[in-house]
Structures are given as C-alpha cells and as structure tokens.
Amino acid sequence: MSDSNRPLPTYDELPIDPAMPPRSAWGLFGSDDQIGTLNLLTPERVLAAARLVSSGEIFALNWDLELPDPPLFGRPALKHTIHRRRQNVFDDIYDDFNTQSSTQWDGLRHYGHPEHGFYNGVTEEEIAEDDNPINGIAIWARRGIAGRGVLIDFARYAEATGLRYSAGERYAIKPAELEAAAAWQGTRFVAGDILILRTGWIRWYNSLSLDERHQLAQPGNFNAAGLEQGEDSLRFLWNHHFAAIAGDAPSFEVWPPAGSEPGKRGKMMHETIIGLWGMPIGEMFDLDRLAAACAADRRYEFLLTSAPLNKKGGVASPPNAIAIR
C-alpha cells in the first residue's frame, strides 16, 4: 500500500508511472495490489467512522435476493430449494445464483478496460483460468470492508428543490448536481468515504405492476437515472478519493450510456472505475429506510460495513452491507 501520509494524485496527475495506462491508478498501491481503492479504508479512517455511531440504529442494505423479478440484463433468477436431510433438519440449495442479479458489489474481475485489461495489468486470459484467483472477490472478503458511508439522497434533494425526473427514465446526474445535493444536506466529503447515491430507483421499481416489471426486463426496455458518463464525473469521483461507490439503481451510471445506439452500447465508466482504478461499484442497494432516517435528523454519515462472499476467484458478490448510525 502507498504511504498514507503521501498526498494522493489528482485525476489529471494519473498515472503515477507514464508506462501505465492513461488515467489509471495502477501501481499506486503496489504492483501486486488486488484491492484497489479499498486501501483508503485505513485503520484510522475506520476508527473515525466507528465514532459516528450515536443512536445504534441498524439498516441492512441488501435488497431481496428475489428482486428485481425478472432480473435485468438477461441474468437468471435465483432458484431456491429447501432440502430435507432428515427429520427436523433442513439445508438450502441455490441454483442459478448469479451474484449480480440483485444487490451487488462489482468486483475487480467484473469489468476490464477494452484496451488495457483488468486492474493492475491482469489479463482476460488470467481471469478465465479456472484455478487463478487473482483480483477475486475473496480478497475483499478476507480483508473486510468498513468505513465512513456518506449518503447523497438525490431523490429527496430533487423533490425539495423542484427538480423533476423519474428514476426509471434516463436522467444523467451531473457531478455539479451531486455537489449541490451534498451542500443542501450539509455534507462534506473526506478521502476514504464510501459514496452512496440514492436516485429513488428501488422506490420506483416497487411501484410497478408485475406486467410492468416483465416489460422492463425485456431487451432494450431498461432506462434509469444515474451518474452522467464523462470526464467531469470521473474527475469528481477520483478527486474526492472515494474508497468505493454504490447506489440504488442497477447500473450506478445513467442507462443507457451516452453514445448508445441500436445494437451498440455507449462507453461505460465502469472500465475506468473498476479496470483502471480498482474502485468497487455497488448497485441496487436498498436505501429507502436509511434515507428516511438520515433526513429525519439531517445526519447523512454513518459507519458502513460489508462482508462479501469469501469465494475464491469470485467476480462479484452480494455486499451484505449494513449502515449503523
């Protein structure tokens, strides 16, 4: 890991080594690093986050494993069988358990850069090797994730300020709008924060009928509010030095991406955020109860913990995330 006392480079100062890909953080935390910006969750920052707990309220942020139903992006639905082993003894059996069909962390194996590959120079061939655990989710799991979570309740900010949008339609949230929402809340970012963005998508999805949910899952029908793709958004995310980012929408970024056209997906920021920086992206976090509590006392910071699945070579995981206030 890099010296914690050394100033982190700005977005425009990346990479630290001109031999590395443009705008990459490769080598910043060591040439063999496999946890990326989670390195920013130092013991000092975790201790400071723990001091934020004052009421003892607990908010579990995993959505139902069965939701959305049907899953989006062509992912399979979880099949759950309760297996009777003998009298009064039962086991669970999960089939078609795609770790990204519901609430998830996108791990460092999920998304690589189309030209430069995966975080810290890992290749697509290495990811595909059956016995190679490099950049796997188990590395995060064995470390654990804990730090200062900061909620930006963009949905509530929009309602209060007269900004009209639907979480289920394409609305590109500009970084300046996130800064304005943070100022409205009285929230300041510090290095190592875990940014949590509420667009209102889960609230919107819960209002849909079964037929509307099935229509939404059909190819080409999904649209969602999210962070605008582009240099300004990347600069915002990196220069605040977030340890991780997450939201309640299925894509975090606005969907469809900028530049999309029939049969062709536009450029995603995932390839930079995950592939070049090693920054976790969380999606479909269930934030409505937490947001209501934060709004009630105007405290939008909390201790956030997460225990991903300890699966060797895993690509992604339910976050098993808890916010404690």
KOLBABA-402012 format. One record per residue (C-alpha): residue number from 1; x, y, z; residue in three letters. Coordinates in nm, 2 decimals, always signed. Each point is the difference from the previous one (the first is absolute). Layout:
N
+-----+--------+--------+--------+------+
: pos :   east :  north :     up : code :
+-----+--------+--------+--------+------+
: NUM :      X :      Y :      Z :  ALA :
...
+-----+--------+--------+--------+------+
//
This chain:
325
+-----+--------+--------+--------+------+
: pos :   east :  north :     up : code :
+-----+--------+--------+--------+------+
:   1 :  +0.00 :  +0.00 :  +0.00 :  MET :
:   2 :  +0.11 :  +0.36 :  -0.07 :  SER :
:   3 :  +0.12 :  +0.22 :  +0.29 :  ASP :
:   4 :  -0.32 :  +0.12 :  +0.17 :  SER :
:   5 :  +0.17 :  +0.34 :  +0.07 :  ASN :
:   6 :  +0.08 :  +0.06 :  -0.37 :  ARG :
:   7 :  -0.25 :  +0.21 :  -0.18 :  PRO :
:   8 :  -0.20 :  -0.19 :  -0.25 :  LEU :
:   9 :  +0.03 :  +0.10 :  -0.37 :  PRO :
:  10 :  -0.28 :  +0.19 :  -0.16 :  THR :
:  11 :  -0.18 :  -0.13 :  -0.30 :  TYR :
:  12 :  +0.21 :  +0.21 :  -0.23 :  ASP :
:  13 :  +0.32 :  -0.13 :  +0.16 :  GLU :
:  14 :  -0.08 :  -0.36 :  -0.08 :  LEU :
:  15 :  +0.17 :  -0.23 :  -0.07 :  PRO :
:  16 :  +0.29 :  +0.01 :  +0.25 :  ILE :
:  17 :  +0.22 :  -0.18 :  -0.25 :  ASP :
:  18 :  -0.01 :  +0.11 :  -0.37 :  PRO :
:  19 :  +0.04 :  -0.37 :  -0.10 :  ALA :
:  20 :  -0.35 :  -0.07 :  +0.15 :  MET :
:  21 :  -0.33 :  +0.06 :  -0.19 :  PRO :
:  22 :  -0.13 :  +0.36 :  -0.01 :  PRO :
:  23 :  -0.21 :  +0.10 :  +0.30 :  ARG :
:  24 :  +0.08 :  -0.33 :  +0.18 :  SER :
:  25 :  +0.09 :  -0.05 :  +0.36 :  ALA :
:  26 :  +0.20 :  -0.31 :  -0.08 :  TRP :
:  27 :  +0.30 :  -0.02 :  +0.24 :  GLY :
:  28 :  -0.13 :  +0.26 :  +0.24 :  LEU :
:  29 :  -0.06 :  -0.26 :  +0.27 :  PHE :
:  30 :  +0.27 :  -0.23 :  -0.12 :  GLY :
:  31 :  +0.07 :  -0.20 :  -0.31 :  SER :
:  32 :  -0.16 :  -0.31 :  +0.14 :  ASP :
:  33 :  -0.30 :  +0.17 :  +0.17 :  ASP :
:  34 :  -0.34 :  -0.17 :  -0.04 :  GLN :
:  35 :  -0.24 :  +0.22 :  +0.21 :  ILE :
:  36 :  +0.03 :  +0.33 :  -0.17 :  GLY :
:  37 :  -0.15 :  +0.31 :  +0.17 :  THR :
:  38 :  -0.10 :  -0.21 :  +0.30 :  LEU :
:  39 :  +0.35 :  +0.07 :  +0.10 :  ASN :
:  40 :  -0.13 :  +0.34 :  +0.10 :  LEU :
:  41 :  -0.20 :  -0.16 :  +0.29 :  LEU :
:  42 :  +0.29 :  +0.03 :  +0.24 :  THR :
:  43 :  -0.04 :  -0.09 :  +0.37 :  PRO :
:  44 :  -0.01 :  +0.37 :  +0.09 :  GLU :
:  45 :  -0.29 :  +0.06 :  -0.24 :  ARG :
:  46 :  -0.18 :  -0.31 :  +0.12 :  VAL :
:  47 :  +0.04 :  +0.12 :  +0.36 :  LEU :
:  48 :  -0.13 :  +0.35 :  -0.09 :  ALA :
:  49 :  -0.30 :  -0.16 :  -0.18 :  ALA :
:  50 :  -0.08 :  -0.21 :  +0.31 :  ALA :
:  51 :  -0.02 :  +0.32 :  +0.21 :  ARG :
:  52 :  -0.29 :  +0.11 :  -0.22 :  LEU :
:  53 :  -0.23 :  -0.26 :  +0.16 :  VAL :
:  54 :  -0.22 :  +0.19 :  +0.25 :  SER :
:  55 :  -0.35 :  -0.16 :  -0.01 :  SER :
:  56 :  +0.09 :  -0.36 :  -0.07 :  GLY :
:  57 :  -0.26 :  -0.02 :  -0.28 :  GLU :
:  58 :  +0.08 :  -0.28 :  -0.25 :  ILE :
:  59 :  -0.10 :  +0.01 :  -0.37 :  PHE :
:  60 :  +0.05 :  -0.31 :  -0.21 :  ALA :
:  61 :  +0.07 :  +0.11 :  -0.36 :  LEU :
:  62 :  -0.05 :  -0.33 :  -0.19 :  ASN :
:  63 :  -0.32 :  -0.01 :  -0.21 :  TRP :
:  64 :  -0.19 :  -0.33 :  -0.02 :  ASP :
:  65 :  +0.20 :  -0.26 :  -0.19 :  LEU :
:  66 :  -0.31 :  -0.06 :  -0.21 :  GLU :
:  67 :  -0.01 :  +0.36 :  -0.13 :  LEU :
:  68 :  -0.02 :  +0.13 :  -0.26 :  PRO :
:  69 :  -0.23 :  -0.26 :  -0.13 :  ASP :
:  70 :  +0.06 :  -0.08 :  -0.28 :  PRO :
:  71 :  +0.37 :  +0.09 :  +0.02 :  PRO :
:  72 :  +0.14 :  +0.26 :  -0.23 :  LEU :
:  73 :  +0.27 :  -0.02 :  -0.27 :  PHE :
:  74 :  -0.10 :  -0.36 :  -0.08 :  GLY :
:  75 :  +0.13 :  -0.14 :  +0.33 :  ARG :
:  76 :  -0.16 :  -0.31 :  +0.14 :  PRO :
:  77 :  -0.25 :  -0.01 :  +0.29 :  ALA :
:  78 :  +0.11 :  -0.17 :  +0.32 :  LEU :
:  79 :  -0.15 :  -0.34 :  +0.06 :  LYS :
:  80 :  -0.03 :  -0.10 :  +0.37 :  HIS :
:  81 :  -0.06 :  -0.35 :  +0.12 :  THR :
:  82 :  -0.05 :  -0.10 :  +0.36 :  ILE :
:  83 :  +0.16 :  -0.34 :  +0.04 :  HIS :
:  84 :  -0.12 :  -0.23 :  +0.28 :  ARG :
:  85 :  +0.30 :  -0.20 :  +0.11 :  ARG :
:  86 :  -0.18 :  -0.19 :  +0.28 :  ARG :
:  87 :  -0.27 :  +0.07 :  +0.25 :  GLN :
:  88 :  +0.02 :  +0.36 :  +0.13 :  ASN :
:  89 :  +0.32 :  +0.07 :  -0.20 :  VAL :
:  90 :  +0.00 :  +0.21 :  -0.32 :  PHE :
:  91 :  +0.25 :  +0.16 :  -0.24 :  ASP :
:  92 :  -0.02 :  +0.27 :  -0.26 :  ASP :
:  93 :  +0.09 :  -0.07 :  -0.37 :  ILE :
:  94 :  +0.04 :  +0.29 :  -0.23 :  TYR :
:  95 :  +0.00 :  -0.05 :  -0.38 :  ASP :
:  96 :  +0.07 :  +0.27 :  -0.27 :  ASP :
:  97 :  +0.14 :  +0.23 :  +0.28 :  PHE :
:  98 :  +0.13 :  +0.29 :  -0.20 :  ASN :
:  99 :  +0.17 :  +0.23 :  +0.25 :  THR :
: 100 :  -0.10 :  +0.30 :  -0.21 :  GLN :
: 101 :  -0.37 :  -0.07 :  -0.04 :  SER :
: 102 :  -0.08 :  +0.21 :  +0.31 :  SER :
: 103 :  +0.20 :  +0.22 :  +0.24 :  THR :
: 104 :  +0.37 :  -0.03 :  -0.09 :  GLN :
: 105 :  +0.35 :  +0.11 :  +0.01 :  TRP :
: 106 :  +0.17 :  +0.00 :  -0.34 :  ASP :
: 107 :  +0.34 :  -0.16 :  +0.07 :  GLY :
: 108 :  +0.32 :  +0.06 :  -0.18 :  LEU :
: 109 :  -0.06 :  -0.30 :  -0.22 :  ARG :
: 110 :  -0.33 :  +0.14 :  -0.13 :  HIS :
: 111 :  +0.11 :  +0.27 :  -0.23 :  TYR :
: 112 :  +0.32 :  +0.06 :  -0.18 :  GLY :
: 113 :  +0.12 :  +0.28 :  -0.23 :  HIS :
: 114 :  -0.05 :  -0.10 :  -0.37 :  PRO :
: 115 :  +0.35 :  +0.10 :  -0.08 :  GLU :
: 116 :  +0.20 :  -0.04 :  +0.32 :  HIS :
: 117 :  -0.17 :  -0.29 :  +0.17 :  GLY :
: 118 :  -0.07 :  -0.05 :  +0.37 :  PHE :
: 119 :  +0.12 :  +0.19 :  +0.31 :  TYR :
: 120 :  +0.38 :  +0.01 :  +0.05 :  ASN :
: 121 :  +0.07 :  -0.17 :  -0.33 :  GLY :
: 122 :  -0.19 :  -0.33 :  +0.05 :  VAL :
: 123 :  -0.09 :  -0.15 :  -0.34 :  THR :
: 124 :  -0.33 :  -0.14 :  -0.12 :  GLU :
: 125 :  +0.18 :  -0.33 :  -0.04 :  GLU :
: 126 :  +0.09 :  +0.00 :  +0.37 :  GLU :
: 127 :  -0.35 :  +0.07 :  +0.10 :  ILE :
: 128 :  -0.13 :  -0.29 :  -0.21 :  ALA :
: 129 :  +0.25 :  -0.25 :  +0.15 :  GLU :
: 130 :  -0.20 :  -0.24 :  +0.22 :  ASP :
: 131 :  +0.26 :  -0.02 :  +0.29 :  ASP :
: 132 :  +0.12 :  +0.36 :  -0.01 :  ASN :
: 133 :  -0.16 :  +0.21 :  +0.29 :  PRO :
: 134 :  +0.17 :  +0.33 :  -0.10 :  ILE :
: 135 :  -0.22 :  +0.31 :  +0.07 :  ASN :
: 136 :  -0.27 :  -0.23 :  +0.14 :  GLY :
: 137 :  -0.27 :  +0.12 :  +0.23 :  ILE :
: 138 :  +0.14 :  -0.23 :  +0.28 :  ALA :
: 139 :  +0.29 :  +0.24 :  +0.04 :  ILE :
: 140 :  -0.25 :  +0.27 :  +0.10 :  TRP :
: 141 :  -0.19 :  -0.25 :  +0.22 :  ALA :
: 142 :  +0.30 :  -0.10 :  +0.20 :  ARG :
: 143 :  +0.09 :  +0.37 :  +0.05 :  ARG :
: 144 :  -0.35 :  +0.12 :  +0.08 :  GLY :
: 145 :  -0.15 :  +0.34 :  -0.09 :  ILE :
: 146 :  -0.07 :  +0.27 :  +0.26 :  ALA :
: 147 :  +0.01 :  +0.37 :  -0.01 :  GLY :
: 148 :  -0.19 :  +0.33 :  -0.01 :  ARG :
: 149 :  -0.30 :  -0.03 :  -0.21 :  GLY :
: 150 :  -0.15 :  +0.32 :  -0.14 :  VAL :
: 151 :  -0.35 :  +0.00 :  -0.15 :  LEU :
: 152 :  -0.08 :  +0.25 :  -0.27 :  ILE :
: 153 :  -0.38 :  -0.01 :  -0.01 :  ASP :
: 154 :  -0.04 :  +0.14 :  -0.35 :  PHE :
: 155 :  -0.36 :  -0.11 :  -0.02 :  ALA :
: 156 :  -0.10 :  +0.20 :  +0.31 :  ARG :
: 157 :  +0.21 :  +0.30 :  -0.11 :  TYR :
: 158 :  -0.17 :  +0.00 :  -0.33 :  ALA :
: 159 :  -0.35 :  +0.00 :  +0.16 :  GLU :
: 160 :  +0.10 :  +0.28 :  +0.24 :  ALA :
: 161 :  +0.14 :  +0.22 :  -0.27 :  THR :
: 162 :  -0.25 :  -0.06 :  -0.28 :  GLY :
: 163 :  +0.23 :  -0.20 :  -0.22 :  LEU :
: 164 :  -0.23 :  -0.23 :  -0.21 :  ARG :
: 165 :  +0.13 :  -0.34 :  -0.11 :  TYR :
: 166 :  -0.11 :  -0.37 :  +0.02 :  SER :
: 167 :  +0.25 :  -0.26 :  +0.14 :  ALA :
: 168 :  -0.14 :  -0.24 :  -0.26 :  GLY :
: 169 :  +0.09 :  +0.23 :  -0.30 :  GLU :
: 170 :  +0.33 :  +0.11 :  -0.14 :  ARG :
: 171 :  +0.12 :  +0.29 :  +0.21 :  TYR :
: 172 :  +0.37 :  +0.08 :  +0.00 :  ALA :
: 173 :  +0.10 :  +0.14 :  +0.34 :  ILE :
: 174 :  +0.28 :  +0.25 :  -0.04 :  LYS :
: 175 :  +0.28 :  +0.01 :  +0.26 :  PRO :
: 176 :  -0.09 :  +0.36 :  +0.07 :  ALA :
: 177 :  -0.35 :  -0.11 :  +0.10 :  GLU :
: 178 :  +0.15 :  -0.25 :  +0.24 :  LEU :
: 179 :  +0.21 :  +0.27 :  +0.15 :  GLU :
: 180 :  -0.32 :  +0.22 :  +0.03 :  ALA :
: 181 :  -0.19 :  -0.29 :  +0.17 :  ALA :
: 182 :  +0.29 :  -0.05 :  +0.24 :  ALA :
: 183 :  +0.00 :  +0.37 :  +0.09 :  ALA :
: 184 :  -0.38 :  +0.00 :  +0.04 :  TRP :
: 185 :  +0.04 :  -0.29 :  +0.25 :  GLN :
: 186 :  +0.30 :  +0.17 :  +0.17 :  GLY :
: 187 :  +0.22 :  -0.29 :  -0.09 :  THR :
: 188 :  +0.38 :  +0.03 :  -0.06 :  ARG :
: 189 :  +0.20 :  -0.27 :  -0.16 :  PHE :
: 190 :  +0.33 :  -0.12 :  +0.14 :  VAL :
: 191 :  +0.26 :  -0.24 :  -0.15 :  ALA :
: 192 :  -0.10 :  -0.37 :  +0.05 :  GLY :
: 193 :  -0.37 :  +0.06 :  +0.00 :  ASP :
: 194 :  -0.24 :  -0.26 :  -0.13 :  ILE :
: 195 :  -0.24 :  +0.20 :  -0.22 :  LEU :
: 196 :  -0.36 :  -0.13 :  +0.00 :  ILE :
: 197 :  -0.23 :  +0.16 :  -0.26 :  LEU :
: 198 :  -0.38 :  -0.03 :  +0.03 :  ARG :
: 199 :  -0.18 :  +0.08 :  -0.33 :  THR :
: 200 :  -0.33 :  -0.15 :  +0.12 :  GLY :
: 201 :  +0.02 :  -0.30 :  -0.24 :  TRP :
: 202 :  -0.10 :  -0.27 :  +0.25 :  ILE :
: 203 :  -0.30 :  +0.21 :  +0.12 :  ARG :
: 204 :  -0.10 :  +0.05 :  -0.37 :  TRP :
: 205 :  +0.04 :  -0.38 :  -0.07 :  TYR :
: 206 :  -0.21 :  -0.10 :  +0.29 :  ASN :
: 207 :  -0.29 :  +0.21 :  -0.14 :  SER :
: 208 :  -0.01 :  -0.20 :  -0.33 :  LEU :
: 209 :  -0.25 :  -0.27 :  -0.07 :  SER :
: 210 :  +0.11 :  -0.35 :  -0.09 :  LEU :
: 211 :  -0.06 :  +0.06 :  -0.36 :  ASP :
: 212 :  +0.20 :  +0.32 :  +0.00 :  GLU :
: 213 :  +0.29 :  -0.19 :  +0.17 :  ARG :
: 214 :  +0.00 :  -0.26 :  -0.27 :  HIS :
: 215 :  -0.01 :  +0.27 :  -0.27 :  GLN :
: 216 :  +0.29 :  +0.17 :  +0.16 :  LEU :
: 217 :  +0.22 :  -0.31 :  -0.01 :  ALA :
: 218 :  -0.04 :  -0.04 :  -0.38 :  GLN :
: 219 :  +0.31 :  +0.09 :  -0.20 :  PRO :
: 220 :  +0.01 :  +0.37 :  -0.08 :  GLY :
: 221 :  -0.27 :  +0.11 :  +0.25 :  ASN :
: 222 :  +0.22 :  +0.09 :  +0.30 :  PHE :
: 223 :  +0.07 :  +0.36 :  +0.07 :  ASN :
: 224 :  +0.12 :  +0.15 :  +0.33 :  ALA :
: 225 :  +0.13 :  +0.32 :  +0.15 :  ALA :
: 226 :  +0.36 :  -0.01 :  +0.10 :  GLY :
: 227 :  +0.33 :  +0.19 :  -0.01 :  LEU :
: 228 :  +0.08 :  +0.15 :  -0.33 :  GLU :
: 229 :  +0.28 :  -0.15 :  -0.20 :  GLN :
: 230 :  +0.30 :  +0.22 :  -0.08 :  GLY :
: 231 :  +0.32 :  +0.16 :  +0.12 :  GLU :
: 232 :  -0.17 :  +0.23 :  +0.25 :  ASP :
: 233 :  -0.16 :  -0.30 :  +0.18 :  SER :
: 234 :  +0.33 :  -0.19 :  +0.00 :  LEU :
: 235 :  +0.18 :  +0.30 :  +0.13 :  ARG :
: 236 :  -0.26 :  +0.05 :  +0.28 :  PHE :
: 237 :  +0.02 :  -0.37 :  +0.11 :  LEU :
: 238 :  +0.38 :  -0.02 :  +0.00 :  TRP :
: 239 :  +0.08 :  +0.34 :  +0.14 :  ASN :
: 240 :  -0.23 :  -0.06 :  +0.31 :  HIS :
: 241 :  +0.20 :  -0.33 :  +0.04 :  HIS :
: 242 :  -0.29 :  -0.22 :  +0.08 :  PHE :
: 243 :  +0.08 :  -0.34 :  +0.13 :  ALA :
: 244 :  -0.31 :  -0.14 :  -0.17 :  ALA :
: 245 :  -0.32 :  +0.12 :  -0.17 :  ILE :
: 246 :  -0.35 :  -0.15 :  +0.01 :  ALA :
: 247 :  -0.36 :  +0.09 :  -0.08 :  GLY :
: 248 :  -0.35 :  -0.13 :  -0.02 :  ASP :
: 249 :  -0.02 :  -0.02 :  -0.38 :  ALA :
: 250 :  +0.10 :  -0.32 :  -0.19 :  PRO :
: 251 :  +0.28 :  +0.18 :  -0.19 :  SER :
: 252 :  +0.13 :  +0.29 :  +0.22 :  PHE :
: 253 :  +0.07 :  +0.18 :  -0.32 :  GLU :
: 254 :  -0.29 :  +0.14 :  -0.20 :  VAL :
: 255 :  -0.15 :  -0.26 :  -0.23 :  TRP :
: 256 :  +0.02 :  -0.03 :  -0.30 :  PRO :
: 257 :  +0.36 :  +0.14 :  +0.00 :  PRO :
: 258 :  +0.08 :  +0.31 :  -0.20 :  ALA :
: 259 :  +0.06 :  -0.08 :  -0.37 :  GLY :
: 260 :  -0.22 :  -0.31 :  +0.00 :  SER :
: 261 :  -0.19 :  -0.08 :  -0.32 :  GLU :
: 262 :  -0.20 :  -0.31 :  -0.12 :  PRO :
: 263 :  +0.22 :  -0.30 :  +0.03 :  GLY :
: 264 :  +0.29 :  +0.19 :  +0.15 :  LYS :
: 265 :  +0.07 :  +0.09 :  +0.36 :  ARG :
: 266 :  +0.16 :  +0.34 :  +0.08 :  GLY :
: 267 :  +0.32 :  +0.03 :  +0.20 :  LYS :
: 268 :  -0.03 :  -0.09 :  +0.37 :  MET :
: 269 :  +0.20 :  +0.15 :  +0.28 :  MET :
: 270 :  +0.02 :  -0.35 :  +0.16 :  HIS :
: 271 :  +0.30 :  -0.07 :  -0.22 :  GLU :
: 272 :  +0.19 :  +0.29 :  +0.17 :  THR :
: 273 :  -0.15 :  -0.02 :  +0.35 :  ILE :
: 274 :  +0.05 :  -0.38 :  +0.04 :  ILE :
: 275 :  +0.26 :  -0.08 :  -0.27 :  GLY :
: 276 :  +0.24 :  +0.30 :  +0.04 :  LEU :
: 277 :  -0.06 :  +0.11 :  +0.36 :  TRP :
: 278 :  -0.11 :  -0.32 :  +0.19 :  GLY :
: 279 :  -0.29 :  +0.18 :  +0.15 :  MET :
: 280 :  -0.30 :  -0.22 :  +0.10 :  PRO :
: 281 :  -0.34 :  +0.09 :  -0.14 :  ILE :
: 282 :  -0.31 :  -0.10 :  +0.19 :  GLY :
: 283 :  -0.34 :  -0.02 :  -0.16 :  GLU :
: 284 :  -0.37 :  -0.06 :  +0.11 :  MET :
: 285 :  +0.08 :  +0.09 :  +0.36 :  PHE :
: 286 :  -0.33 :  +0.03 :  +0.19 :  ASP :
: 287 :  +0.02 :  +0.35 :  +0.14 :  LEU :
: 288 :  -0.35 :  +0.13 :  +0.07 :  ASP :
: 289 :  -0.01 :  -0.07 :  +0.38 :  ARG :
: 290 :  +0.35 :  +0.13 :  +0.05 :  LEU :
: 291 :  -0.09 :  +0.32 :  -0.20 :  ALA :
: 292 :  -0.31 :  +0.06 :  +0.21 :  ALA :
: 293 :  +0.21 :  -0.02 :  +0.32 :  ALA :
: 294 :  +0.27 :  +0.23 :  -0.14 :  CYS :
: 295 :  -0.26 :  +0.26 :  -0.11 :  ALA :
: 296 :  -0.17 :  -0.01 :  +0.35 :  ALA :
: 297 :  +0.31 :  +0.12 :  +0.18 :  ASP :
: 298 :  +0.21 :  +0.14 :  -0.29 :  ARG :
: 299 :  +0.28 :  -0.24 :  +0.07 :  ARG :
: 300 :  +0.12 :  -0.16 :  -0.33 :  TYR :
: 301 :  +0.31 :  -0.16 :  +0.12 :  GLU :
: 302 :  +0.03 :  -0.34 :  +0.17 :  PHE :
: 303 :  +0.21 :  -0.31 :  +0.06 :  LEU :
: 304 :  -0.03 :  -0.23 :  -0.30 :  LEU :
: 305 :  +0.11 :  -0.36 :  +0.01 :  THR :
: 306 :  +0.00 :  -0.26 :  -0.27 :  SER :
: 307 :  +0.09 :  -0.37 :  -0.01 :  ALA :
: 308 :  +0.01 :  -0.13 :  -0.36 :  PRO :
: 309 :  -0.01 :  -0.37 :  -0.07 :  LEU :
: 310 :  +0.34 :  -0.17 :  +0.07 :  ASN :
: 311 :  +0.00 :  -0.18 :  -0.34 :  LYS :
: 312 :  +0.33 :  -0.07 :  -0.15 :  LYS :
: 313 :  +0.02 :  +0.17 :  -0.34 :  GLY :
: 314 :  -0.35 :  +0.15 :  +0.03 :  GLY :
: 315 :  -0.10 :  +0.27 :  -0.24 :  VAL :
: 316 :  -0.25 :  +0.18 :  +0.22 :  ALA :
: 317 :  -0.20 :  -0.04 :  +0.32 :  SER :
: 318 :  -0.31 :  +0.11 :  +0.19 :  PRO :
: 319 :  +0.15 :  +0.27 :  +0.23 :  PRO :
: 320 :  -0.16 :  -0.12 :  +0.33 :  ASN :
: 321 :  +0.02 :  +0.37 :  +0.08 :  ALA :
: 322 :  -0.12 :  +0.17 :  +0.32 :  ILE :
: 323 :  -0.01 :  +0.37 :  +0.08 :  ALA :
: 324 :  +0.02 :  +0.07 :  +0.38 :  ILE :
: 325 :  -0.10 :  +0.35 :  +0.12 :  ARG :
+-----+--------+--------+--------+------+
//
